[in-house]
Amino acid sequence: MSKPKIKKQIIKNDDWGTMLESPAARRIIWEILEHARTFGSSFDENPHRMSYNEGQRAVGQYIYDEIMRNCPERFLQAQNEMNSALKQIELKNKENQQGENGEEDAGE
């Protein structure tokens, strides 16, 4: 690899790491990976739709590969943060449902 290409790759590696230091950036990247069906199937009975889905998945796979090549610990961090956020949402929903049920019982 030539010196300019090596220098460009080093900058790119640093850019990925710097970007993913931000919790907001990790959330956005996670949303993009989910939207692109990076970890799912692109199958559709309509071949045009399946081609479109596969194109989205390829972009998601590129992003995932870059993260894993440059800063894999940030992917794990994003995954843990998303799991924690989902658990908090589930707990809030459960509390809200219990609160609504309790109010209905008290009014009867």
C-alpha positions, 0 to 999 in steps of 0.5 A: 500500500502506498504512503498516501493510502496508508495515511488515509486508512489511519485517518479513517480508522481514527474517524470511526473511533472518534465518531463512535465515542459519542453515545448519540452516534452509537444510537444512530449507527445502531438504528441504521444497522437495524433499518438496513436489516444488517443481521436479518434476512433480505428475502422477499417473494418480489425479486425487485424488493429483495434486490432493494433489501439486499442493497440496504443490507450491503450498506449495513454490512459495510458499516458493521465491517468498518466498526469491527475493523476499527473499533469493535469495542464500540459495537459491543458498547452500542449493543449493551447500551441498546439492550439497557435502553430496551429493558428500561422501556419495557420496565416503564411500559410495565409500570404504566400498565400496572398504574392504569390497572390500579386506577381502574380498580380503585374507581370501580 
